[in-house]
Structures are given as C-alpha cells and as structure tokens.
C-alpha cells in the first residue's frame, strides 16, 4: 500500500522573514590605573588600630561598635 501525503505550504513560510537585531551594548568606560590597582588588590582596607583603657592594642574592622578582645569594653568611635 502506498500513501501519498500532500501538504500545503503557506505563502508566508516561503517569504523571507526580517529579523530585528538589537543594538550592541556600549563599551564600558576605561578604568583609571589607580582604580584598577585598588580593585586588583582587593579594595580598600577597612581596618583600624584601637587602643583600650586596659592597655591592649588591637586591630579590628571599622564599625560603629568595636569591643576590646581582651576585656570586652566598648570602644568609642
């Protein structure tokens, strides 16, 4: 048994379809050499040296609430 399939192709599929290509994104601004060095080094160092009334000198992150690791006293900022 032989089966013959007939399909009708629409005129639309034969036509060439236009494609919309989006504009390329703008290139980023060139980075200043000093900024590039800072970024490559890991950014600014947000640490400070604190001295406590107990005589302990320590380095800690800069925050609004710093406690002495030796006695636990709150440090003024």
N, CA, C and O atoms as a Tripos MOL2 file, in Angstrom:
@<TRIPOS>MOLECULE
protein
  308   307    77     0     0
PROTEIN
NO_CHARGES

@<TRIPOS>ATOM
      1 N           0.8430   -1.1640    0.0000 N.3       1 UNK1
      2 CA          0.0000    0.0000    0.0000 C.3       1 UNK1
      3 C           0.8950    1.2360    0.0000 C.2       1 UNK1
      4 O           1.8390    1.3220    0.7850 O.2       1 UNK1
      5 N           0.6080    2.1600   -0.8530 N.am      2 UNK2
      6 CA          1.3740    3.3900   -0.9620 C.3       2 UNK2
      7 C           0.5040    4.5390   -0.4920 C.2       2 UNK2
      8 O          -0.6500    4.6960   -0.8910 O.2       2 UNK2
      9 N           1.1220    5.3470    0.3880 N.am      3 UNK3
     10 CA          0.3880    6.5030    0.9220 C.3       3 UNK3
     11 C           1.1090    7.7570    0.4480 C.2       3 UNK3
     12 O           2.3270    7.8790    0.5710 O.2       3 UNK3
     13 N           0.3540    8.6560   -0.0790 N.am      4 UNK4
     14 CA          0.9270    9.8950   -0.5390 C.3       4 UNK4
     15 C           0.3600   11.0210    0.3090 C.2       4 UNK4
     16 O          -0.8520   11.2180    0.4020 O.2       4 UNK4
     17 N           1.3000   11.7680    0.9380 N.am      5 UNK5
     18 CA          0.8550   12.8820    1.7640 C.3       5 UNK5
     19 C           1.0320   14.1700    0.9930 C.2       5 UNK5
     20 O           2.0600   14.3960    0.3540 O.2       5 UNK5
     21 N           0.0600   14.9720    1.0570 N.am      6 UNK6
     22 CA          0.1730   16.2750    0.4190 C.3       6 UNK6
     23 C           0.0570   17.3320    1.5130 C.2       6 UNK6
     24 O          -0.8420   17.3030    2.3530 O.2       6 UNK6
     25 N           0.9820   18.2400    1.4670 N.am      7 UNK7
     26 CA          0.9270   19.3370    2.4310 C.3       7 UNK7
     27 C           0.9210   20.6330    1.6620 C.2       7 UNK7
     28 O           1.5850   20.7710    0.6350 O.2       7 UNK7
     29 N           0.1910   21.5440    2.1540 N.am      8 UNK8
     30 CA          0.1400   22.8480    1.5290 C.3       8 UNK8
     31 C           1.0570   23.7760    2.3050 C.2       8 UNK8
     32 O           0.9310   23.9290    3.5200 O.2       8 UNK8
     33 N           1.9630   24.3790    1.5970 N.am      9 UNK9
     34 CA          2.8340   25.3470    2.2690 C.3       9 UNK9
     35 C           2.2230   26.7200    2.0810 C.2       9 UNK9
     36 O           1.7880   27.0790    0.9870 O.2       9 UNK9
     37 N           2.1980   27.4400    3.1020 N.am     10 UNK10
     38 CA          1.5950   28.7670    3.0220 C.3      10 UNK10
     39 C           2.5710   29.7370    2.3740 C.2      10 UNK10
     40 O           3.7790   29.4990    2.3490 O.2      10 UNK10
     41 N           2.0510   30.7990    1.8680 N.am     11 UNK11
     42 CA          2.8860   31.7960    1.2260 C.3      11 UNK11
     43 C           3.8160   32.4570    2.2440 C.2      11 UNK11
     44 O           4.9200   32.8820    1.9020 O.2      11 UNK11
     45 N           3.3730   32.5380    3.4690 N.am     12 UNK12
     46 CA          4.1580   33.2090    4.4950 C.3      12 UNK12
     47 C           5.4540   32.4650    4.7760 C.2      12 UNK12
     48 O           6.4830   33.1020    5.0040 O.2      12 UNK12
     49 N           5.4370   31.1570    4.7670 N.am     13 UNK13
     50 CA          6.6420   30.4070    5.0620 C.3      13 UNK13
     51 C           7.6560   30.5150    3.9360 C.2      13 UNK13
     52 O           8.8520   30.3300    4.1650 O.2      13 UNK13
     53 N           7.2050   30.8080    2.7330 N.am     14 UNK14
     54 CA          8.1160   30.9410    1.6180 C.3      14 UNK14
     55 C           8.8140   32.3060    1.6120 C.2      14 UNK14
     56 O           9.9130   32.4470    1.0760 O.2      14 UNK14
     57 N           8.1680   33.2980    2.2070 N.am     15 UNK15
     58 CA          8.7460   34.6390    2.2300 C.3      15 UNK15
     59 C           9.9110   34.7070    3.2140 C.2      15 UNK15
     60 O           9.9870   33.9490    4.1810 O.2      15 UNK15
     61 N          10.7750   35.6060    2.9410 N.am     16 UNK16
     62 CA         11.9060   35.8230    3.8360 C.3      16 UNK16
     63 C          11.4300   36.6420    5.0340 C.2      16 UNK16
     64 O          10.7720   37.6690    4.8670 O.2      16 UNK16
     65 N          11.7580   36.1950    6.2190 N.am     17 UNK17
     66 CA         11.3480   36.9040    7.4230 C.3      17 UNK17
     67 C          12.4550   37.8620    7.8470 C.2      17 UNK17
     68 O          13.6390   37.5280    7.7990 O.2      17 UNK17
     69 N          12.0590   39.0300    8.2520 N.am     18 UNK18
     70 CA         13.0180   40.0180    8.7050 C.3      18 UNK18
     71 C          13.3160   39.7930   10.1860 C.2      18 UNK18
     72 O          12.4160   39.5270   10.9830 O.2      18 UNK18
     73 N          14.5770   39.9050   10.5310 N.am     19 UNK19
     74 CA         14.9810   39.7330   11.9200 C.3      19 UNK19
     75 C          15.4500   41.0790   12.4650 C.2      19 UNK19
     76 O          16.1770   41.8150   11.7980 O.2      19 UNK19
     77 N          15.0310   41.3800   13.6610 N.am     20 UNK20
     78 CA         15.4450   42.6220   14.2990 C.3      20 UNK20
     79 C          16.6410   42.3080   15.1890 C.2      20 UNK20
     80 O          16.5500   41.4980   16.1120 O.2      20 UNK20
     81 N          17.7420   42.9500   14.9020 N.am     21 UNK21
     82 CA         18.9610   42.7360   15.6650 C.3      21 UNK21
     83 C          19.1080   43.9000   16.6400 C.2      21 UNK21
     84 O          19.1340   45.0550   16.2140 O.2      21 UNK21
     85 N          19.2070   43.6150   17.9580 N.am     22 UNK22
     86 CA         19.3400   44.7170   18.9180 C.3      22 UNK22
     87 C          20.7000   45.3910   18.7790 C.2      22 UNK22
     88 O          21.6810   44.7730   18.3640 O.2      22 UNK22
     89 N          20.7340   46.6640   19.1340 N.am     23 UNK23
     90 CA         21.9860   47.4170   19.0790 C.3      23 UNK23
     91 C          22.9520   46.8560   20.1240 C.2      23 UNK23
     92 O          22.5180   46.4460   21.2000 O.2      23 UNK23
     93 N          24.2420   46.8320   19.8270 N.am     24 UNK24
     94 CA         25.2000   46.3030   20.8020 C.3      24 UNK24
     95 C          25.2770   47.2180   22.0250 C.2      24 UNK24
     96 O          25.0560   48.4250   21.9310 O.2      24 UNK24
     97 N          25.5950   46.6180   23.1730 N.am     25 UNK25
     98 CA         25.7140   47.3990   24.4020 C.3      25 UNK25
     99 C          26.9430   48.2860   24.3140 C.2      25 UNK25
    100 O          27.9450   47.9020   23.7110 O.2      25 UNK25
    101 N          26.8750   49.4710   24.9110 N.am     26 UNK26
    102 CA         28.0410   50.3560   24.8450 C.3      26 UNK26
    103 C          29.2060   49.7670   25.6300 C.2      26 UNK26
    104 O          29.0120   49.0890   26.6390 O.2      26 UNK26
    105 N          30.4090   50.0340   25.1580 N.am     27 UNK27
    106 CA         31.6000   49.5360   25.8470 C.3      27 UNK27
    107 C          31.7590   50.2550   27.1720 C.2      27 UNK27
    108 O          31.4240   51.4350   27.2720 O.2      27 UNK27
    109 N          32.2640   49.5710   28.1970 N.am     28 UNK28
    110 CA         32.4590   50.2410   29.4860 C.3      28 UNK28
    111 C          33.5730   51.2830   29.3860 C.2      28 UNK28
    112 O          34.4890   51.1670   28.5720 O.2      28 UNK28
    113 N          33.4650   52.2960   30.2340 N.am     29 UNK29
    114 CA         34.4810   53.3430   30.2630 C.3      29 UNK29
    115 C          35.8050   52.7360   30.7060 C.2      29 UNK29
    116 O          35.8170   51.8630   31.5730 O.2      29 UNK29
    117 N          36.9080   53.1750   30.1350 N.am     30 UNK30
    118 CA         38.2030   52.6480   30.5860 C.3      30 UNK30
    119 C          38.4570   53.0500   32.0380 C.2      30 UNK30
    120 O          38.1460   54.1690   32.4480 O.2      30 UNK30
    121 N          39.0210   52.1320   32.8020 N.am     31 UNK31
    122 CA         39.2360   52.3550   34.2170 C.3      31 UNK31
    123 C          40.5720   53.0530   34.4540 C.2      31 UNK31
    124 O          41.5720   52.7580   33.7990 O.2      31 UNK31
    125 N          40.5660   53.9750   35.3940 N.am     32 UNK32
    126 CA         41.7890   54.6940   35.7570 C.3      32 UNK32
    127 C          42.7840   53.6930   36.3360 C.2      32 UNK32
    128 O          42.3740   52.7910   37.0670 O.2      32 UNK32
    129 N          44.0940   53.8200   36.0310 N.am     33 UNK33
    130 CA         45.0810   52.8510   36.5350 C.3      33 UNK33
    131 C          45.0950   52.7160   38.0570 C.2      33 UNK33
    132 O          45.2860   51.6150   38.5730 O.2      33 UNK33
    133 N          44.8950   53.8240   38.7850 N.am     34 UNK34
    134 CA         44.8810   53.7500   40.2500 C.3      34 UNK34
    135 C          43.6830   52.9380   40.7480 C.2      34 UNK34
    136 O          43.7990   52.1700   41.7030 O.2      34 UNK34
    137 N          42.5310   53.1160   40.0900 N.am     35 UNK35
    138 CA         41.3420   52.3490   40.4780 C.3      35 UNK35
    139 C          41.5400   50.8670   40.1650 C.2      35 UNK35
    140 O          41.1280   50.0060   40.9420 O.2      35 UNK35
    141 N          42.1720   50.5690   39.0230 N.am     36 UNK36
    142 CA         42.4400   49.1800   38.6500 C.3      36 UNK36
    143 C          43.3440   48.5170   39.6820 C.2      36 UNK36
    144 O          43.0980   47.3780   40.0800 O.2      36 UNK36
    145 N          44.4000   49.2260   40.1250 N.am     37 UNK37
    146 CA         45.3040   48.6700   41.1410 C.3      37 UNK37
    147 C          44.5610   48.4000   42.4450 C.2      37 UNK37
    148 O          44.7780   47.3710   43.0850 O.2      37 UNK37
    149 N          43.6730   49.3390   42.8430 N.am     38 UNK38
    150 CA         42.9010   49.1890   44.0840 C.3      38 UNK38
    151 C          41.9890   47.9690   43.9880 C.2      38 UNK38
    152 O          41.9010   47.1890   44.9360 O.2      38 UNK38
    153 N          41.3120   47.7980   42.8560 N.am     39 UNK39
    154 CA         40.4170   46.6460   42.6880 C.3      39 UNK39
    155 C          41.1920   45.3340   42.6680 C.2      39 UNK39
    156 O          40.7650   44.3440   43.2630 O.2      39 UNK39
    157 N          42.3330   45.3310   41.9820 N.am     40 UNK40
    158 CA         43.1490   44.1180   41.9170 C.3      40 UNK40
    159 C          43.7020   43.7420   43.2850 C.2      40 UNK40
    160 O          43.9270   42.5630   43.5600 O.2      40 UNK40
    161 N          43.9230   44.7300   44.1420 N.am     41 UNK41
    162 CA         44.4600   44.4720   45.4780 C.3      41 UNK41
    163 C          43.3780   44.0240   46.4590 C.2      41 UNK41
    164 O          43.6990   43.6490   47.5870 O.2      41 UNK41
    165 N          42.1080   44.0540   46.0600 N.am     42 UNK42
    166 CA         41.0360   43.6010   46.9410 C.3      42 UNK42
    167 C          40.2280   44.7360   47.5320 C.2      42 UNK42
    168 O          39.3720   44.4880   48.3820 O.2      42 UNK42
    169 N          40.4600   45.9620   47.1220 N.am     43 UNK43
    170 CA         39.6910   47.0950   47.6150 C.3      43 UNK43
    171 C          40.3470   47.7430   48.8080 C.2      43 UNK43
    172 O          41.4240   47.3240   49.2330 O.2      43 UNK43
    173 N          39.7060   48.7670   49.3560 N.am     44 UNK44
    174 CA         40.2890   49.4700   50.4910 C.3      44 UNK44
    175 C          40.3040   48.5940   51.7460 C.2      44 UNK44
    176 O          39.4680   47.7060   51.9150 O.2      44 UNK44
    177 N          41.2570   48.8630   52.6050 N.am     45 UNK45
    178 CA         41.3880   48.1100   53.8510 C.3      45 UNK45
    179 C          40.5650   48.8180   54.9250 C.2      45 UNK45
    180 O          40.9530   49.8880   55.3940 O.2      45 UNK45
    181 N          39.4420   48.2360   55.3160 N.am     46 UNK46
    182 CA         38.5590   48.8340   56.3080 C.3      46 UNK46
    183 C          38.8770   48.3110   57.6980 C.2      46 UNK46
    184 O          38.0030   47.7810   58.3840 O.2      46 UNK46
    185 N          40.1250   48.4610   58.1110 N.am     47 UNK47
    186 CA         40.5570   48.0480   59.4360 C.3      47 UNK47
    187 C          41.2380   49.2340   60.1010 C.2      47 UNK47
    188 O          41.8340   50.0710   59.4230 O.2      47 UNK47
    189 N          41.1540   49.3080   61.4140 N.am     48 UNK48
    190 CA         41.7760   50.4040   62.1590 C.3      48 UNK48
    191 C          42.4610   49.8360   63.3930 C.2      48 UNK48
    192 O          42.1530   48.7330   63.8440 O.2      48 UNK48
    193 N          43.3960   50.6110   63.9260 N.am     49 UNK49
    194 CA         44.1210   50.2170   65.1270 C.3      49 UNK49
    195 C          43.4530   50.9010   66.3250 C.2      49 UNK49
    196 O          43.2950   52.1220   66.3260 O.2      49 UNK49
    197 N          43.0660   50.1390   67.3280 N.am     50 UNK50
    198 CA         42.3960   50.6570   68.5180 C.3      50 UNK50
    199 C          43.2670   50.3960   69.7370 C.2      50 UNK50
    200 O          43.9780   49.3940   69.8030 O.2      50 UNK50
    201 N          43.2020   51.3190   70.7100 N.am     51 UNK51
    202 CA         43.8760   51.0930   71.9940 C.3      51 UNK51
    203 C          42.8200   51.1830   73.0850 C.2      51 UNK51
    204 O          42.0420   52.1360   73.1300 O.2      51 UNK51
    205 N          42.7990   50.1960   73.9550 N.am     52 UNK52
    206 CA         41.7950   50.1110   75.0150 C.3      52 UNK52
    207 C          42.3690   50.6850   76.3100 C.2      52 UNK52
    208 O          43.5840   50.8080   76.4590 O.2      52 UNK52
    209 N          41.4840   51.0350   77.2420 N.am     53 UNK53
    210 CA         41.8900   51.5540   78.5470 C.3      53 UNK53
    211 C          42.6370   50.4910   79.3500 C.2      53 UNK53
    212 O          43.3900   50.8250   80.2640 O.2      53 UNK53
    213 N          42.4360   49.2130   79.0190 N.am     54 UNK54
    214 CA         43.1340   48.1430   79.7220 C.3      54 UNK54
    215 C          44.5830   48.0100   79.2500 C.2      54 UNK54
    216 O          45.3480   47.2190   79.8020 O.2      54 UNK54
    217 N          44.9610   48.7940   78.2180 N.am     55 UNK55
    218 CA         46.3190   48.7590   77.7140 C.3      55 UNK55
    219 C          46.5100   47.8590   76.5110 C.2      55 UNK55
    220 O          47.6190   47.7500   75.9870 O.2      55 UNK55
    221 N          45.4560   47.2200   76.0720 N.am     56 UNK56
    222 CA         45.5400   46.2990   74.9440 C.3      56 UNK56
    223 C          45.4360   47.0880   73.6370 C.2      56 UNK56
    224 O          44.5340   47.9120   73.4860 O.2      56 UNK56
    225 N          46.3230   46.8540   72.7200 N.am     57 UNK57
    226 CA         46.3300   47.4780   71.4040 C.3      57 UNK57
    227 C          45.9300   46.4050   70.4000 C.2      57 UNK57
    228 O          46.5380   45.3360   70.3560 O.2      57 UNK57
    229 N          44.8990   46.6900   69.5840 N.am     58 UNK58
    230 CA         44.4210   45.6740   68.6510 C.3      58 UNK58
    231 C          43.9460   46.3220   67.3550 C.2      58 UNK58
    232 O          43.6800   47.5220   67.2980 O.2      58 UNK58
    233 N          43.8490   45.5060   66.3310 N.am     59 UNK59
    234 CA         43.3600   45.9340   65.0250 C.3      59 UNK59
    235 C          42.0280   45.2390   64.7820 C.2      59 UNK59
    236 O          41.8920   44.0360   65.0060 O.2      59 UNK59
    237 N          41.0360   46.0160   64.3170 N.am     60 UNK60
    238 CA         39.7030   45.4620   64.0730 C.3      60 UNK60
    239 C          39.0650   46.1830   62.8930 C.2      60 UNK60
    240 O          39.5270   47.2400   62.4640 O.2      60 UNK60
    241 N          37.9920   45.5830   62.3790 N.am     61 UNK61
    242 CA         37.2500   46.2090   61.2860 C.3      61 UNK61
    243 C          36.6300   47.5120   61.7740 C.2      61 UNK61
    244 O          36.2720   47.6370   62.9460 O.2      61 UNK61
    245 N          36.5060   48.4770   60.8750 N.am     62 UNK62
    246 CA         35.9040   49.7590   61.2050 C.3      62 UNK62
    247 C          34.3950   49.5930   61.2270 C.2      62 UNK62
    248 O          33.7690   49.3550   60.1950 O.2      62 UNK62
    249 N          33.8160   49.7220   62.4240 N.am     63 UNK63
    250 CA         32.3650   49.6640   62.6020 C.3      63 UNK63
    251 C          31.9860   50.6640   63.6810 C.2      63 UNK63
    252 O          32.8580   51.2710   64.3020 O.2      63 UNK63
    253 N          30.6970   50.8350   63.9050 N.am     64 UNK64
    254 CA         30.2270   51.7520   64.9390 C.3      64 UNK64
    255 C          30.3550   51.1380   66.3280 C.2      64 UNK64
    256 O          30.3730   51.8750   67.3140 O.2      64 UNK64
    257 N          30.4440   49.8330   66.4380 N.am     65 UNK65
    258 CA         30.5270   49.1670   67.7420 C.3      65 UNK65
    259 C          31.7080   48.1950   67.7310 C.2      65 UNK65
    260 O          31.6140   47.0920   67.1930 O.2      65 UNK65
    261 N          32.8320   48.6260   68.3400 N.am     66 UNK66
    262 CA         34.0270   47.7900   68.4120 C.3      66 UNK66
    263 C          34.2820   47.4690   69.8780 C.2      66 UNK66
    264 O          34.3110   48.3610   70.7250 O.2      66 UNK66
    265 N          34.4660   46.1920   70.1640 N.am     67 UNK67
    266 CA         34.7560   45.7580   71.5440 C.3      67 UNK67
    267 C          36.1920   45.2680   71.6230 C.2      67 UNK67
    268 O          36.7260   44.6950   70.6730 O.2      67 UNK67
    269 N          36.8010   45.5030   72.7680 N.am     68 UNK68
    270 CA         38.1560   45.0420   73.0180 C.3      68 UNK68
    271 C          38.1400   43.5200   73.1350 C.2      68 UNK68
    272 O          37.3460   42.9770   73.9030 O.2      68 UNK68
    273 N          38.9960   42.8200   72.3920 N.am     69 UNK69
    274 CA         39.0090   41.3610   72.5030 C.3      69 UNK69
    275 C          39.5990   40.8760   73.8320 C.2      69 UNK69
    276 O          39.4130   39.7160   74.2020 O.2      69 UNK69
    277 N          40.3120   41.7590   74.5550 N.am     70 UNK70
    278 CA         40.9170   41.3690   75.8240 C.3      70 UNK70
    279 C          39.9430   41.4770   76.9840 C.2      70 UNK70
    280 O          39.7640   40.5190   77.7360 O.2      70 UNK70
    281 N          39.2910   42.6720   77.1410 N.am     71 UNK71
    282 CA         38.3950   42.8670   78.2960 C.3      71 UNK71
    283 C          36.9370   43.0010   77.8900 C.2      71 UNK71
    284 O          36.0650   42.8980   78.7520 O.2      71 UNK71
    285 N          36.6370   43.2220   76.6330 N.am     72 UNK72
    286 CA         35.2640   43.3200   76.1700 C.3      72 UNK72
    287 C          34.6680   44.7190   76.2690 C.2      72 UNK72
    288 O          33.4750   44.8980   76.0240 O.2      72 UNK72
    289 N          35.4740   45.7070   76.6240 N.am     73 UNK73
    290 CA         34.9560   47.0830   76.7540 C.3      73 UNK73
    291 C          34.6380   47.6630   75.3710 C.2      73 UNK73
    292 O          35.3250   47.4030   74.3830 O.2      73 UNK73
    293 N          33.5660   48.4570   75.3480 N.am     74 UNK74
    294 CA         33.1570   49.1230   74.1120 C.3      74 UNK74
    295 C          34.1310   50.2600   73.8120 C.2      74 UNK74
    296 O          34.4980   51.0320   74.6970 O.2      74 UNK74
    297 N          34.5440   50.3470   72.5400 N.am     75 UNK75
    298 CA         35.4640   51.4010   72.1150 C.3      75 UNK75
    299 C          34.6990   52.5530   71.4960 C.2      75 UNK75
    300 O          33.7290   52.3410   70.7680 O.2      75 UNK75
    301 N          35.1270   53.7570   71.7790 N.am     76 UNK76
    302 CA         34.4760   54.9420   71.1910 C.3      76 UNK76
    303 C          34.9330   55.0760   69.7490 C.2      76 UNK76
    304 O          36.0930   54.8230   69.4260 O.2      76 UNK76
    305 N          34.0330   55.4650   68.9110 N.am     77 UNK77
    306 CA         34.3980   55.6600   67.5070 C.3      77 UNK77
    307 C          34.2840   57.0970   67.2050 C.2      77 UNK77
    308 O          34.5420   57.5130   66.0760 O.2      77 UNK77
@<TRIPOS>BOND
     1     1     2 1
     2     2     3 1
     3     3     4 2
     4     3     5 am
     5     5     6 1
     6     6     7 1
     7     7     8 2
     8     7     9 am
     9     9    10 1
    10    10    11 1
    11    11    12 2
    12    11    13 am
    13    13    14 1
    14    14    15 1
    15    15    16 2
    16    15    17 am
    17    17    18 1
    18    18    19 1
    19    19    20 2
    20    19    21 am
    21    21    22 1
    22    22    23 1
    23    23    24 2
    24    23    25 am
    25    25    26 1
    26    26    27 1
    27    27    28 2
    28    27    29 am
    29    29    30 1
    30    30    31 1
    31    31    32 2
    32    31    33 am
    33    33    34 1
    34    34    35 1
    35    35    36 2
    36    35    37 am
    37    37    38 1
    38    38    39 1
    39    39    40 2
    40    39    41 am
    41    41    42 1
    42    42    43 1
    43    43    44 2
    44    43    45 am
    45    45    46 1
    46    46    47 1
    47    47    48 2
    48    47    49 am
    49    49    50 1
    50    50    51 1
    51    51    52 2
    52    51    53 am
    53    53    54 1
    54    54    55 1
    55    55    56 2
    56    55    57 am
    57    57    58 1
    58    58    59 1
    59    59    60 2
    60    59    61 am
    61    61    62 1
    62    62    63 1
    63    63    64 2
    64    63    65 am
    65    65    66 1
    66    66    67 1
    67    67    68 2
    68    67    69 am
    69    69    70 1
    70    70    71 1
    71    71    72 2
    72    71    73 am
    73    73    74 1
    74    74    75 1
    75    75    76 2
    76    75    77 am
    77    77    78 1
    78    78    79 1
    79    79    80 2
    80    79    81 am
    81    81    82 1
    82    82    83 1
    83    83    84 2
    84    83    85 am
    85    85    86 1
    86    86    87 1
    87    87    88 2
    88    87    89 am
    89    89    90 1
    90    90    91 1
    91    91    92 2
    92    91    93 am
    93    93    94 1
    94    94    95 1
    95    95    96 2
    96    95    97 am
    97    97    98 1
    98    98    99 1
    99    99   100 2
   100    99   101 am
   101   101   102 1
   102   102   103 1
   103   103   104 2
   104   103   105 am
   105   105   106 1
   106   106   107 1
   107   107   108 2
   108   107   109 am
   109   109   110 1
   110   110   111 1
   111   111   112 2
   112   111   113 am
   113   113   114 1
   114   114   115 1
   115   115   116 2
   116   115   117 am
   117   117   118 1
   118   118   119 1
   119   119   120 2
   120   119   121 am
   121   121   122 1
   122   122   123 1
   123   123   124 2
   124   123   125 am
   125   125   126 1
   126   126   127 1
   127   127   128 2
   128   127   129 am
   129   129   130 1
   130   130   131 1
   131   131   132 2
   132   131   133 am
   133   133   134 1
   134   134   135 1
   135   135   136 2
   136   135   137 am
   137   137   138 1
   138   138   139 1
   139   139   140 2
   140   139   141 am
   141   141   142 1
   142   142   143 1
   143   143   144 2
   144   143   145 am
   145   145   146 1
   146   146   147 1
   147   147   148 2
   148   147   149 am
   149   149   150 1
   150   150   151 1
   151   151   152 2
   152   151   153 am
   153   153   154 1
   154   154   155 1
   155   155   156 2
   156   155   157 am
   157   157   158 1
   158   158   159 1
   159   159   160 2
   160   159   161 am
   161   161   162 1
   162   162   163 1
   163   163   164 2
   164   163   165 am
   165   165   166 1
   166   166   167 1
   167   167   168 2
   168   167   169 am
   169   169   170 1
   170   170   171 1
   171   171   172 2
   172   171   173 am
   173   173   174 1
   174   174   175 1
   175   175   176 2
   176   175   177 am
   177   177   178 1
   178   178   179 1
   179   179   180 2
   180   179   181 am
   181   181   182 1
   182   182   183 1
   183   183   184 2
   184   183   185 am
   185   185   186 1
   186   186   187 1
   187   187   188 2
   188   187   189 am
   189   189   190 1
   190   190   191 1
   191   191   192 2
   192   191   193 am
   193   193   194 1
   194   194   195 1
   195   195   196 2
   196   195   197 am
   197   197   198 1
   198   198   199 1
   199   199   200 2
   200   199   201 am
   201   201   202 1
   202   202   203 1
   203   203   204 2
   204   203   205 am
   205   205   206 1
   206   206   207 1
   207   207   208 2
   208   207   209 am
   209   209   210 1
   210   210   211 1
   211   211   212 2
   212   211   213 am
   213   213   214 1
   214   214   215 1
   215   215   216 2
   216   215   217 am
   217   217   218 1
   218   218   219 1
   219   219   220 2
   220   219   221 am
   221   221   222 1
   222   222   223 1
   223   223   224 2
   224   223   225 am
   225   225   226 1
   226   226   227 1
   227   227   228 2
   228   227   229 am
   229   229   230 1
   230   230   231 1
   231   231   232 2
   232   231   233 am
   233   233   234 1
   234   234   235 1
   235   235   236 2
   236   235   237 am
   237   237   238 1
   238   238   239 1
   239   239   240 2
   240   239   241 am
   241   241   242 1
   242   242   243 1
   243   243   244 2
   244   243   245 am
   245   245   246 1
   246   246   247 1
   247   247   248 2
   248   247   249 am
   249   249   250 1
   250   250   251 1
   251   251   252 2
   252   251   253 am
   253   253   254 1
   254   254   255 1
   255   255   256 2
   256   255   257 am
   257   257   258 1
   258   258   259 1
   259   259   260 2
   260   259   261 am
   261   261   262 1
   262   262   263 1
   263   263   264 2
   264   263   265 am
   265   265   266 1
   266   266   267 1
   267   267   268 2
   268   267   269 am
   269   269   270 1
   270   270   271 1
   271   271   272 2
   272   271   273 am
   273   273   274 1
   274   274   275 1
   275   275   276 2
   276   275   277 am
   277   277   278 1
   278   278   279 1
   279   279   280 2
   280   279   281 am
   281   281   282 1
   282   282   283 1
   283   283   284 2
   284   283   285 am
   285   285   286 1
   286   286   287 1
   287   287   288 2
   288   287   289 am
   289   289   290 1
   290   290   291 1
   291   291   292 2
   292   291   293 am
   293   293   294 1
   294   294   295 1
   295   295   296 2
   296   295   297 am
   297   297   298 1
   298   298   299 1
   299   299   300 2
   300   299   301 am
   301   301   302 1
   302   302   303 1
   303   303   304 2
   304   303   305 am
   305   305   306 1
   306   306   307 1
   307   307   308 2
@<TRIPOS>SUBSTRUCTURE
     1 UNK1         2 RESIDUE 1 A UNK
     2 UNK2         6 RESIDUE 1 A UNK
     3 UNK3        10 RESIDUE 1 A UNK
     4 UNK4        14 RESIDUE 1 A UNK
     5 UNK5        18 RESIDUE 1 A UNK
     6 UNK6        22 RESIDUE 1 A UNK
     7 UNK7        26 RESIDUE 1 A UNK
     8 UNK8        30 RESIDUE 1 A UNK
     9 UNK9        34 RESIDUE 1 A UNK
    10 UNK10       38 RESIDUE 1 A UNK
    11 UNK11       42 RESIDUE 1 A UNK
    12 UNK12       46 RESIDUE 1 A UNK
    13 UNK13       50 RESIDUE 1 A UNK
    14 UNK14       54 RESIDUE 1 A UNK
    15 UNK15       58 RESIDUE 1 A UNK
    16 UNK16       62 RESIDUE 1 A UNK
    17 UNK17       66 RESIDUE 1 A UNK
    18 UNK18       70 RESIDUE 1 A UNK
    19 UNK19       74 RESIDUE 1 A UNK
    20 UNK20       78 RESIDUE 1 A UNK
    21 UNK21       82 RESIDUE 1 A UNK
    22 UNK22       86 RESIDUE 1 A UNK
    23 UNK23       90 RESIDUE 1 A UNK
    24 UNK24       94 RESIDUE 1 A UNK
    25 UNK25       98 RESIDUE 1 A UNK
    26 UNK26      102 RESIDUE 1 A UNK
    27 UNK27      106 RESIDUE 1 A UNK
    28 UNK28      110 RESIDUE 1 A UNK
    29 UNK29      114 RESIDUE 1 A UNK
    30 UNK30      118 RESIDUE 1 A UNK
    31 UNK31      122 RESIDUE 1 A UNK
    32 UNK32      126 RESIDUE 1 A UNK
    33 UNK33      130 RESIDUE 1 A UNK
    34 UNK34      134 RESIDUE 1 A UNK
    35 UNK35      138 RESIDUE 1 A UNK
    36 UNK36      142 RESIDUE 1 A UNK
    37 UNK37      146 RESIDUE 1 A UNK
    38 UNK38      150 RESIDUE 1 A UNK
    39 UNK39      154 RESIDUE 1 A UNK
    40 UNK40      158 RESIDUE 1 A UNK
    41 UNK41      162 RESIDUE 1 A UNK
    42 UNK42      166 RESIDUE 1 A UNK
    43 UNK43      170 RESIDUE 1 A UNK
    44 UNK44      174 RESIDUE 1 A UNK
    45 UNK45      178 RESIDUE 1 A UNK
    46 UNK46      182 RESIDUE 1 A UNK
    47 UNK47      186 RESIDUE 1 A UNK
    48 UNK48      190 RESIDUE 1 A UNK
    49 UNK49      194 RESIDUE 1 A UNK
    50 UNK50      198 RESIDUE 1 A UNK
    51 UNK51      202 RESIDUE 1 A UNK
    52 UNK52      206 RESIDUE 1 A UNK
    53 UNK53      210 RESIDUE 1 A UNK
    54 UNK54      214 RESIDUE 1 A UNK
    55 UNK55      218 RESIDUE 1 A UNK
    56 UNK56      222 RESIDUE 1 A UNK
    57 UNK57      226 RESIDUE 1 A UNK
    58 UNK58      230 RESIDUE 1 A UNK
    59 UNK59      234 RESIDUE 1 A UNK
    60 UNK60      238 RESIDUE 1 A UNK
    61 UNK61      242 RESIDUE 1 A UNK
    62 UNK62      246 RESIDUE 1 A UNK
    63 UNK63      250 RESIDUE 1 A UNK
    64 UNK64      254 RESIDUE 1 A UNK
    65 UNK65      258 RESIDUE 1 A UNK
    66 UNK66      262 RESIDUE 1 A UNK
    67 UNK67      266 RESIDUE 1 A UNK
    68 UNK68      270 RESIDUE 1 A UNK
    69 UNK69      274 RESIDUE 1 A UNK
    70 UNK70      278 RESIDUE 1 A UNK
    71 UNK71      282 RESIDUE 1 A UNK
    72 UNK72      286 RESIDUE 1 A UNK
    73 UNK73      290 RESIDUE 1 A UNK
    74 UNK74      294 RESIDUE 1 A UNK
    75 UNK75      298 RESIDUE 1 A UNK
    76 UNK76      302 RESIDUE 1 A UNK
    77 UNK77      306 RESIDUE 1 A UNK
